[in-house]
Amino acid sequence: MDFGQMMKDHLSNYKVKKLAITRPEKWRGGHLDYHYILPANKRELNLLDNYRQETHQYINDNAVKLHQYFHHLNSSQAVCFNFFYPLIAENQLPLLLKVLHLKDEEISEWSFEKMLGEGERTNFDFYLKLKSGKEVLFEIKYTEDGFGKVMGDLRYQKQYKNVYQEMLAGKIRSGIDVYAVLLKNYQLLRNIAYVKEDGTRIVVFICPKNNTKLLKEFDHVIDHVVDPRIHPNILMLTWESMLGEVTNHLKLDPKMSGKLIEHYREFEEKYFPN
């Protein structure tokens, strides 16, 4: 059984035991029942309870567009909110700078679903801007079985010519057909296109350590497609390492809120059971 199916089975049990919802839901109007899907009108239950009210309030106040399948318990957007927003609520976001080993930096801006004013209106799941001017873009994954590819048609030919030919210039190893490799690795290279070689903009991918499909796909693109000059500005982190480091920092602070520590225990229970 692959990682995605294992987590769907776990989340199905979580839905019953933790959320006390026993009725399965159908996906895309099909005939099959799925227990890991919440009723669409109860999608806020995908936010962990310790910070559910604050996170839901932020989403509403800022008109954040939730994904169509946010009510699926394996929603990567929900993972993103459940991990990052409690740090914001407790003024602990600077812990991310320690995790990312960004010394002598301070955060000046943060946002979810950040769209930069370039490219094809790509949304990054989470975004940091630092006082130095450096930007950190986060791409979040959970049970997805790949980063996504596309078929070559007129639409993507135009996008390549008008957008990515320039954005990927100097970022792909020599001798490679950039258009062809973009189609095969569309989401990865679409995100990597935003990297800046001078280090003023980095892209951080986060996925589970046991989602080997994502890790292998990422490693292949880095090892065989992306020019080594920009490798230092592209990071792949695992959720487990992020969670471990953040939790360790929190536990070392005697003034830390027990609520926040408990939240990350529940985050682990939901998404990464032993």
N, C-alpha and C positions, 0 to 999 in steps of 0.2 A: 504493500500500500504506500502510495507516495505521500509527501508531506501535506499537500493540499487536502487530500481526502482524510488523512488522520486528523487534521485540525477541524475540518467540517464535522467529523464524528464527535470530536471533543466538544465543539461549540454547540452541537445539538444537545448534548447532555447538560452543558452549562446553562442553556436556555431553560431547560426544565428544572434543574436543581437550584440555580441561582436566581433566575428571573420568574420562576413559577408560571411559565407559559408552556402549555403542553400541545397546543394546536400547531400542526405544521402549516407551511405556506407554499403556494405554487409560484414558480418562477416563469416570467414572461408569458403568463397565461397558459402554460402547459398543463399536462395532466398529472405530472409527478409531484409528490409532496416532499418538501425539504424542511427538516426540523431546525436547521441553523439559520433560517430566515425569520425575522421578526415581522409581526403585522406592520404594514407601512405607517399606520397611524400611531405606532409606538416606537418609532425609530430612535427617539431620544434615549431609550433604554440601552442603546448601544454605547452610550457614554457611561463610564464607571460612576457608581453612585456618590463617592466622596466629593467629586467636583462636577457632578452632572448639572446642577443648577447654574453654577458659574459659567461652565462651558457652553451650555445651551443659551444662556443669556448673551454671551459674546457672539455666538453664531447669529442670533436674531438681531442684535443691535447693529451688527456690521453687515447684515444681509449676505452672509457667506453662502455661496451656492453649494449645497450638498449634492453629492453624487447620486445618480438615479438609484443605486443599490446600497445606499447608506444603511438601510435597515437590514442588510445581510450582516450577520455577526462577524464575518471575516472581511468586512470592508476595510481596506487599507487607509481610507480617509478617517475612519473612526479610530484606527490604531494611532494615526498621527495626532488627532485631537487628544486622545487619552494619554499619550505620552508627553506632549509638549505643553498643553495648556495648563496643567497643574503647576508646572515650574513657573509659568508666567503669573498665575494666581498667587503664588507664595514668594514672588520676587527672587526665584532661584534660577532664572534662565542663564545667568553667567556660568553655571556649572557646565553648560554645553561647551564653553570655551576651553575648559579644562579637559573635557573628553576629547575635543578636537585638537588639543595641544596648540591652541592659538594664544601664545603668551603676549602679555602687554597689550591686550585688546580690550575694548569695551563695546557693548552692544548699544547702538543708537536707534535701531528700528527693528521690528519684527512683524511678520504677518503670515497668515495662512492663504493658500491658493494665490500665490503671488504671480502676477503677470508682468513681465518686463516689457518695455516699450521697443521691442525689436523682434525679429524672427516672425513666427506665425502665431503669435498670441498663445505661446505655451504657458501653462500654469504649473508652477512649482508648488509642491505640497506645503512646504514651510520655507521661510526666508529670514535671514538675518542680514542686517547691514551694520557694520562696525564703524566706530568713530574714525578709524584710519581710512575709511573709504572702501575697505574690502567687503565683498558680498559673499554670502554662503547660501547656496541653493540646495534644498533637500528634495530628493525623489524617494518616496516611501513605497515599499512593497511588503506583502505579507504572504498570501497563499497563491498569488499569481504563478502560472507555470511558464511564464516567459515575459520578456520586455516588449514584445510586439514587433511584427514586421508588416509590410504592406506590399501590394501588387503594383507593378509599374503601370500607371495609366496617365492620361493627360494631366490630371490634377496634380499628381506628384512630380511629373516632369516640370510643371510650372513652378511648384514650390521649390524644387531643387534649383532651377534657373534663377528664380527671383529672390530666394532666401538662403538656402543652404550651401550653394556653391561658394558664396562669399564667406559665410559664417564658418564653414569647415575648412577653408583654405589654410594650409599649413598645419592642420590638426590630424590629418590622415597620412599614414606611411606612404612613401613614394612608391610608384608603380601600381597603385591600387585604383581601380575604377570607383571613384567616389560615389557616383550615382547608384551603381549596382550594390555597393556595400551599404549605402544608406537604406535602400529598400529592405535589405535582409536584417538590418539592425536599427530600424527606424526610431523607436523610442529612445534607445540608448544614445544614438548619435544625435538625435534632436536635442537631448539634454546636454550632451557633451559639447555641442556647438556653442553653448553659452559660456564655456570656460574661457578665461583669459590667460594667455601664456605668461604674462607678467605676475601672475599670482593674485591679482586684485579681485578675481572672481573664481571661486571653487565650487564644484558640484559634489555633493555627498549622497551616495546611494545607501539605503538601509534596507536590509532584508534579513529573514531568519537564517541562522547558521545551518539549519537542516533543509532549507529550500535549495537543494543542490542544483536544480535546473537553472535558477536565476544566477547563482554564483558561477556556474560553468559558462553560461552565456556571457556574463560580464568579463570573466577572465579571458575568454577567447577574443573578445573585442579589444581589450586592453593589450593583450600579448601579440595580436596579429593585425590589428586595424589602426589603432590610435597611435599617433606619433609619440615616442617616448618623452619628447620635450615637455608635453603637458601632463604627463602621468602624475607629477606631484600635486596637481590641482584637481585630481579626480580621486575620490575616496570611496571605498566600499566598506561599510561597517555592518556588523550584525546587531540585531535588536538585543540579543543576549549580552553582548559586550557593552552596549550603551546602557542597558538596564543595570548591569552589574556595577559599572563605574559610577553612575548617578546615585544608586542606592548606597554604595560605599561612602561617597562624599557626604550624603545626607546623614548617615549614621555616625560619622565622625564629628558632626556639629552638635554639641550638647543643647543648643537652643532650637534645634530643628523641630518643626511641627510633626508630632506623631501621626497626624492625619495624612501628611504627604508620604511618609514612610509606609503607612498602611496602604495608601493608594497604589504604590508601586508593587507591593505584595499582591494586591488584587489584580494589577495589570499582568503580572507574571502568571497568576492562577488562571486568568482568562486566556491569554494568548500563548503562553509557553509553559504548559504543565510539565512536571517531571515525568 
